[in-house]
Amino acid sequence: MFTGLIETICTVKSVRRSAESMVLTIDLGDLANESKTGDSIAINGACLTIAKLQGGLASFDVSAETLAKSTLGKLKPSSEVNVERPLKANDRFGGHFVLGHVDGMVTVDTIDKVGKFANIKFAAKAELLEAIVVKGSVAVDGISLTIASVDLNSFCVSVIPETLKRTTLGKAKIGDFVNIETDIIVRTIKRQLDEILPKKQGLTAEKLRQLGY
């Protein structure tokens, strides 16, 4: 499990593609000193397993499913990626529950700079927006962020200067694709409500009262 608090930005060294998979090699720098083959690491929010470690270079096997769901297939040598190692049992928990299971991709729609801060809007499909709520959490390229607003076609986050400095969001451009993992708690509640509520009846205030909310 991860927290969405990015440890560092690393650089892609090589990409080897086959018909349905990819081998991604990343320079982990100092993080390699505390890593070993078989360890899980979140790369732009996608949980990958170190298949080979040579010095500071870690190689990962990327499956067809991960390539289809995430932006990893768009990476190339010199691309920069957000990196986070898993949470240890005795670590302080700082972000939110991030599994490293990317739900899909969205695009940067607008970037509004306000001093050193940035309000970033992402255009997203309905199936992703259904699990996004105002003041809830979302992982964008592995970064734990709070939802500032949501509409029918997009959601917006406010990004602090420290996050812009320490992650790839500081270099984001309009039209860029990013990985999204919605909050597992919101998804679980939604799934339970979908099972409880009649299929042809939406969620209403009266129905919530009947359910004890």
TAJO-V326061 format. One record per residue. RES is the residue in one small letter. PSI is psi in degrees with one decimal (999 if undefined). OMEGA is omega in degrees with one decimal (NA if undefined). Layout:
BEGIN
[[RES/PSI/OMEGA] [RES/PSI/OMEGA]]
END
This chain:
BEGIN
[[m/149.8/-178.8] [f/174.4/-178.2] [t/-15.0/-175.8] [g/8.5/175.0] [l/103.7/-173.5] [i/133.2/179.7] [e/-41.2/-177.2] [t/167.8/171.8] [i/129.6/178.7] [c/167.0/-176.1] [t/135.7/175.2] [v/128.9/179.7] [k/-38.5/179.5] [s/156.9/177.9] [v/121.1/177.1] [r/112.6/-176.7] [r/144.2/170.3] [s/-169.1/-175.6] [a/-41.5/-173.6] [e/11.1/-178.8] [s/-176.8/-177.4] [m/144.3/170.5] [v/119.6/-176.1] [l/124.6/178.8] [t/127.6/-174.3] [i/139.4/174.6] [d/105.8/-177.9] [l/-10.0/-179.4] [g/-133.5/-177.3] [d/-23.6/179.8] [l/-23.8/-179.7] [a/-25.8/-178.8] [n/-25.8/-179.7] [e/21.5/-179.6] [s/159.8/177.5] [k/164.9/177.6] [t/134.7/-178.1] [g/-13.5/178.3] [d/148.7/173.6] [s/139.9/176.6] [i/138.5/177.2] [a/120.8/177.8] [i/111.5/-173.7] [n/37.7/175.7] [g/-5.9/180.0] [a/124.2/-179.5] [c/118.7/179.5] [l/159.1/-179.7] [t/132.7/178.3] [i/115.6/178.9] [a/-27.4/-177.8] [k/138.6/179.8] [l/117.2/178.4] [q/106.8/-174.8] [g/-124.8/178.8] [g/-1.8/-176.4] [l/122.2/177.9] [a/132.5/178.6] [s/139.9/-177.2] [f/137.3/172.1] [d/123.6/-177.4] [v/122.2/-175.2] [s/167.1/177.9] [a/-37.7/179.5] [e/-43.1/178.6] [t/-39.5/177.8] [l/-36.5/-178.7] [a/-34.4/-174.5] [k/-20.4/-170.4] [s/177.9/179.6] [t/2.2/-174.8] [l/-31.3/178.6] [g/-14.0/179.8] [k/-5.9/-177.6] [l/153.3/177.6] [k/165.2/178.0] [p/134.8/-178.1] [s/-7.9/174.6] [s/144.2/176.7] [e/140.4/-177.3] [v/150.2/174.3] [n/136.4/-177.2] [v/134.4/174.2] [e/131.8/173.3] [r/160.8/-177.7] [p/156.9/177.4] [l/131.8/174.6] [k/157.7/-177.1] [a/-30.5/-177.8] [n/11.4/179.2] [d/155.2/170.5] [r/134.1/-178.9] [f/122.2/-172.6] [g/-35.5/-175.4] [g/-115.7/172.8] [h/173.9/-178.4] [f/111.7/178.5] [v/122.3/-176.0] [l/-20.1/-174.9] [g/15.7/178.4] [h/98.1/-175.0] [v/131.1/179.2] [d/-27.3/-178.6] [g/-174.4/-179.0] [m/147.5/173.9] [v/170.0/179.7] [t/147.7/175.5] [v/120.6/-176.0] [d/-48.9/177.6] [t/151.3/174.6] [i/115.1/-178.3] [d/106.3/179.9] [k/129.5/177.4] [v/94.2/-172.2] [g/-126.4/178.4] [k/-1.2/179.5] [f/168.2/176.2] [a/129.8/170.8] [n/116.7/-175.4] [i/126.2/178.3] [k/136.1/-179.6] [f/128.8/174.7] [a/129.5/-173.9] [a/155.6/177.5] [k/160.7/-174.6] [a/-38.2/-176.7] [e/-26.8/174.5] [l/-41.5/-178.3] [l/-25.6/179.3] [e/-23.5/-178.7] [a/18.0/-179.3] [i/126.4/-177.8] [v/147.6/178.6] [v/134.1/-177.4] [k/-0.3/174.0] [g/-177.9/-177.2] [s/154.4/174.7] [v/146.5/174.6] [a/119.0/178.8] [v/112.0/-172.6] [d/37.3/177.7] [g/-1.9/-176.2] [i/124.8/177.4] [s/118.3/-178.4] [l/159.5/178.9] [t/134.8/-179.7] [i/123.2/178.7] [a/-37.3/179.3] [s/158.0/-179.9] [v/138.7/170.2] [d/-165.1/-173.9] [l/-22.5/-174.1] [n/-1.0/-174.0] [s/170.2/170.8] [f/159.2/-175.1] [c/142.8/174.7] [v/150.7/174.6] [s/124.9/-172.8] [v/127.1/-178.0] [i/159.8/-178.0] [p/-39.2/-178.4] [e/-39.6/178.3] [t/-39.6/177.5] [l/-35.0/-178.3] [k/-35.9/-170.7] [r/-4.0/-176.8] [t/172.7/-179.2] [t/-10.4/178.3] [l/-24.0/179.0] [g/-19.9/179.6] [k/12.0/-178.1] [a/145.7/178.1] [k/154.6/177.6] [i/132.0/-178.4] [g/-13.4/178.1] [d/144.3/172.4] [f/140.5/176.0] [v/156.2/177.9] [n/144.8/179.0] [i/131.1/166.7] [e/116.4/179.2] [t/165.3/-175.2] [d/124.3/-178.3] [i/-31.0/179.5] [i/-44.8/178.2] [v/-42.7/-179.5] [r/-39.6/-179.4] [t/-44.7/178.9] [i/-43.7/179.7] [k/-42.8/-179.9] [r/-42.4/179.6] [q/-42.8/178.7] [l/-37.8/177.6] [d/-33.6/179.6] [e/-33.2/-176.6] [i/-43.6/-173.7] [l/146.1/173.1] [p/143.4/-174.5] [k/-30.7/-175.9] [k/5.6/-179.3] [q/126.3/179.7] [g/174.0/178.2] [l/120.4/-179.5] [t/164.7/178.3] [a/-39.9/179.8] [e/-41.4/180.0] [k/-37.8/177.5] [l/-40.5/178.1] [r/-41.4/179.1] [q/-30.5/179.7] [l/-2.6/175.8] [g/12.7/180.0] [y/999/NA]]
END
